């Protein structure tokens, strides 16, 4: 039996952060997964990100539209094979704007010029530490799509890396929208912590820190952002 006993509903996780279950159906998920596999091929393919502290991220990543590296953007894979970054596909921009329309209204969507996507791949041992997306120069909401196994998405607070926080478990096909609000200086990061640009240019101050908790067998996450830096 495939039907949910208690259907999942869209809910606000924190001010500015909304979890939308089942945004993509099974066919759309398969098509997007096939696209991710193509984007992951070299040149400018899936890579291991090295942090300023000398460590490496366990989640591997490929960038579209603009290449992210700690803590900046480039048009080429400056910390990889040096190839030009793959273009941002329109197939990601349109559903992102629709998601913004559904959750924030048409006016917000008109201002959301999406042009960057980060595709993160988590294997059985990968996880993402607490971080804040704050390197972009726009206020378009961040749109995050999940493919594959369920994983814990943790929304923290702007004061510390400790409680209070809110956990949500996006499944394959779910979407999380983070609304960017006031621009702010990123908090000081300890050595090796990841500070990252696009989960789309801002994120509401109360939902800027988030981390993956439980480990899935395999999962891909797409973060779609707007108004990349020049």
C-alpha positions as CSV (number, residue, x, y, z in Angstrom):
1,X,0.0,0.0,0.0
2,X,1.6,3.2,-1.2
3,X,-0.8,5.8,0.3
4,X,0.2,7.6,3.5
5,X,-1.9,6.7,6.6
6,X,-1.4,10.3,7.7
7,X,-0.7,12.4,4.6
8,X,2.2,14.8,5.1
9,X,1.3,18.5,4.8
10,X,3.3,21.6,4.0
11,X,4.5,23.3,7.1
12,X,6.6,26.2,8.3
13,X,9.7,24.8,10.0
14,X,11.0,28.1,11.2
15,X,10.3,31.7,10.2
16,X,11.1,31.9,6.5
17,X,11.6,28.1,6.1
18,X,8.9,25.9,4.6
19,X,8.9,22.1,4.0
20,X,6.8,21.0,1.0
21,X,6.4,17.2,0.8
22,X,6.2,15.4,-2.5
23,X,6.9,18.4,-4.7
24,X,8.3,16.0,-7.4
25,X,6.5,12.9,-8.4
26,X,8.3,9.6,-9.2
27,X,8.8,10.4,-12.9
28,X,10.2,13.9,-12.2
29,X,12.5,12.4,-9.6
30,X,13.9,9.8,-12.0
31,X,14.4,12.5,-14.7
32,X,16.2,14.8,-12.3
33,X,18.3,12.0,-11.0
34,X,19.4,11.1,-14.6
35,X,20.2,14.8,-15.2
36,X,22.3,14.8,-12.0
37,X,24.3,11.8,-13.2
38,X,25.1,13.6,-16.4
39,X,26.1,16.8,-14.6
40,X,28.4,14.7,-12.4
41,X,30.5,13.6,-15.3
42,X,33.8,15.4,-16.1
43,X,34.8,17.9,-17.1
44,X,33.6,20.1,-14.2
45,X,32.0,17.1,-12.6
46,X,31.5,15.7,-9.1
47,X,34.3,16.7,-6.8
48,X,35.4,16.5,-3.2
49,X,35.5,19.9,-1.6
50,X,38.5,20.9,0.5
51,X,37.9,23.3,3.4
52,X,40.2,26.2,4.4
53,X,41.2,24.3,7.5
54,X,42.7,21.5,5.4
55,X,39.9,19.0,5.7
56,X,37.5,17.6,3.2
57,X,33.7,17.6,3.0
58,X,32.2,14.1,3.1
59,X,29.4,15.1,0.7
60,X,30.7,15.4,-2.8
61,X,29.4,18.3,-5.0
62,X,29.0,19.5,-8.6
63,X,28.0,23.1,-9.4
64,X,25.9,24.6,-12.2
65,X,25.9,28.2,-13.4
66,X,28.7,29.3,-11.1
67,X,31.2,27.3,-9.2
68,X,31.2,27.6,-5.4
69,X,34.4,27.1,-3.4
70,X,35.1,28.2,0.2
71,X,34.3,31.1,0.4
72,X,33.6,32.4,-3.1
73,X,32.3,31.9,-6.6
74,X,34.1,31.4,-9.9
75,X,33.3,30.7,-13.6
76,X,35.7,27.7,-13.6
77,X,36.4,24.9,-11.2
78,X,39.2,26.6,-9.5
79,X,39.7,23.9,-6.9
80,X,39.3,21.0,-9.3
81,X,40.1,20.4,-13.0
82,X,39.9,24.1,-14.0
83,X,37.2,23.5,-16.5
84,X,34.4,26.0,-17.2
85,X,31.4,25.3,-14.9
86,X,28.4,23.7,-16.6
87,X,25.5,26.1,-17.4
88,X,22.6,26.5,-15.1
89,X,19.7,24.6,-16.6
90,X,16.3,26.2,-17.1
91,X,14.6,23.0,-15.9
92,X,15.7,24.0,-12.4
93,X,14.8,27.7,-12.5
94,X,11.2,27.2,-13.6
95,X,10.2,24.8,-10.8
96,X,12.0,26.9,-8.2
97,X,10.0,30.0,-9.2
98,X,6.8,28.0,-9.0
99,X,7.8,26.9,-5.5
100,X,8.4,30.5,-4.5
101,X,5.0,31.5,-6.1
102,X,3.2,28.8,-4.1
103,X,4.8,29.7,-0.8
104,X,5.4,33.4,-1.0
105,X,3.3,34.7,-3.9
106,X,3.8,35.8,-7.4
107,X,5.5,39.1,-6.5
108,X,8.3,37.2,-4.7
109,X,8.7,34.8,-7.7
110,X,9.2,37.7,-10.2
111,X,12.2,38.9,-8.2
112,X,13.8,35.5,-8.0
113,X,16.3,35.3,-10.8
114,X,17.8,31.8,-10.3
115,X,21.2,31.1,-11.9
116,X,23.1,28.8,-9.5
117,X,22.6,25.2,-8.4
118,X,24.7,23.1,-6.1
119,X,24.2,19.3,-6.3
120,X,25.4,17.5,-3.2
121,X,25.8,13.7,-3.2
122,X,25.7,11.9,0.2
123,X,26.8,8.3,0.4
124,X,26.3,6.1,3.5
125,X,29.0,7.9,5.5
126,X,28.5,11.5,4.4
127,X,27.0,14.2,6.5
128,X,27.0,18.0,6.4
129,X,28.0,20.1,9.4
130,X,26.2,23.1,10.8
131,X,26.7,26.1,8.5
132,X,25.2,29.2,7.2
133,X,24.6,30.2,3.5
134,X,25.5,33.8,3.3
135,X,28.0,34.4,0.4
136,X,25.4,35.4,-2.2
137,X,24.5,39.0,-3.1
138,X,20.8,38.7,-3.6
139,X,17.7,38.1,-1.5
140,X,16.0,35.4,-3.6
141,X,14.8,32.5,-1.5
142,X,16.9,29.4,-1.5
143,X,15.1,26.3,-2.9
144,X,16.4,22.8,-1.9
145,X,15.2,19.6,-3.6
146,X,15.8,16.1,-2.2
147,X,16.3,12.9,-4.2
148,X,16.9,9.4,-2.7
149,X,16.8,8.4,0.9
150,X,15.4,10.3,3.8
151,X,17.8,12.5,5.8
152,X,17.6,14.8,8.8
153,X,17.7,18.5,7.9
154,X,18.4,20.6,11.0
155,X,17.5,24.2,11.3
156,X,19.3,26.0,14.1
157,X,19.4,29.5,15.5
158,X,21.5,32.6,14.7
159,X,23.1,32.8,18.1
160,X,25.0,29.6,18.4
161,X,25.5,26.0,17.1
162,X,23.5,24.7,20.0
163,X,19.8,24.3,20.8
164,X,17.2,25.4,20.1
165,X,16.9,23.7,16.7
166,X,14.2,22.1,14.6
167,X,14.7,18.8,12.7
168,X,12.8,17.9,9.6
169,X,13.2,14.7,7.5
170,X,12.9,15.5,3.7
171,X,12.2,12.4,1.6
172,X,12.9,12.0,-2.1
173,X,10.8,14.5,-4.0
174,X,10.5,16.9,-1.1
175,X,11.3,20.6,-1.3
176,X,12.5,23.1,1.3
177,X,12.3,26.8,0.7
178,X,14.4,29.2,2.7
179,X,13.5,32.8,2.5
180,X,16.3,35.3,2.7
181,X,15.8,38.4,4.8
182,X,18.2,40.9,6.2
183,X,21.7,40.7,4.9
184,X,24.1,39.9,7.7
185,X,27.8,39.3,8.3
186,X,28.4,35.6,8.6
187,X,29.2,34.4,12.2
188,X,32.8,33.6,12.9
189,X,33.5,30.0,11.8
190,X,35.8,27.6,13.6
191,X,38.7,26.1,11.5
192,X,37.4,23.7,9.0
193,X,33.7,24.7,9.3
194,X,31.9,25.1,6.0
195,X,30.6,28.5,5.1
196,X,28.9,28.4,1.8
197,X,27.5,30.7,-0.7
198,X,24.4,29.6,-2.4
199,X,21.7,27.9,-0.7
200,X,20.7,30.7,-2.4
201,X,21.8,34.1,-1.4
202,X,20.5,34.7,2.1
203,X,18.0,32.7,4.1
204,X,15.9,34.0,6.9
205,X,18.0,34.9,10.0
206,X,16.2,32.3,12.1
207,X,16.8,29.5,9.6
208,X,20.4,30.1,8.4
209,X,22.1,27.3,10.3
210,X,21.3,23.8,9.3
211,X,23.0,20.4,9.2
212,X,22.3,16.9,8.0
213,X,22.0,14.4,10.8
214,X,21.0,10.8,10.1
215,X,22.9,9.0,7.4
216,X,21.1,7.7,4.3
217,X,22.3,5.0,1.9
218,X,22.5,7.5,-0.9
219,X,21.0,10.9,-1.4
220,X,21.3,13.9,-3.7
221,X,20.3,17.4,-2.7
222,X,20.0,20.3,-5.1
223,X,20.3,23.9,-3.8
224,X,19.0,26.4,-6.3
225,X,19.9,30.1,-5.8
226,X,19.6,33.4,-7.6
227,X,21.6,36.5,-8.5
228,X,25.1,35.2,-8.5
229,X,27.9,37.6,-7.7
230,X,29.6,39.3,-10.7
